[in-house]
């Protein structure tokens, strides 16, 4: 599973966001989030039903370490917009 698919599942299922909110958070279209979410759910089902290992890797993301500029609750994120909001000199 790619990190983008993981992030879609995390935002929708764990954070309880609607697809539109998750899309805004990730900086992509709602239809893109929907496609990532559906693909991720299929991969997770395959792992659970057939006892396979789920690997999460790759993807176009930036991860920050609890920076004050991050829009996520708790001050930490894993999404494209974080890099755009990073203050000068960091």
WOBELVEN-V606538 format. One record per pair of residues at least 6 apart in sequence whose C-alpha atoms are under 7 Angstrom apart, sorted by the first residue. I is the first residue (numbers start at 1). GAP is how many residues later the second one is. D is the distance in whole Angstrom. If there is no record, write none. Layout:
BEGIN
I/GAP/D ; I/GAP/D
END
This chain:
BEGIN
1/39/6 ; 1/42/7 ; 1/54/6 ; 1/55/5 ; 1/56/6 ; 2/54/6 ; 2/55/5 ; 2/56/5 ; 2/57/6 ; 3/53/6 ; 3/54/6 ; 3/55/6 ; 3/56/5 ; 4/55/6 ; 5/31/5 ; 5/32/6 ; 5/35/5 ; 6/34/7 ; 8/14/7 ; 8/25/6 ; 8/28/7 ; 8/29/6 ; 9/28/6 ; 11/6/6 ; 11/11/6 ; 12/6/6 ; 12/7/7 ; 12/10/7 ; 19/11/6 ; 19/14/7 ; 19/15/7 ; 20/10/5 ; 23/6/6 ; 23/7/5 ; 23/10/6 ; 26/53/5 ; 26/54/6 ; 26/55/7 ; 27/53/7 ; 27/54/6 ; 47/6/6 ; 47/7/6 ; 61/17/6 ; 61/18/5 ; 61/19/5 ; 62/16/6 ; 62/17/6 ; 62/18/6 ; 62/20/7 ; 62/21/6 ; 63/14/6 ; 63/15/4 ; 63/16/7 ; 64/12/6 ; 64/13/6 ; 64/14/7 ; 65/11/6 ; 66/9/5 ; 66/10/4 ; 67/8/6 ; 67/9/6 ; 68/7/6 ; 69/16/7 ; 69/17/7 ; 70/6/6 ; 70/7/7 ; 70/12/6
END
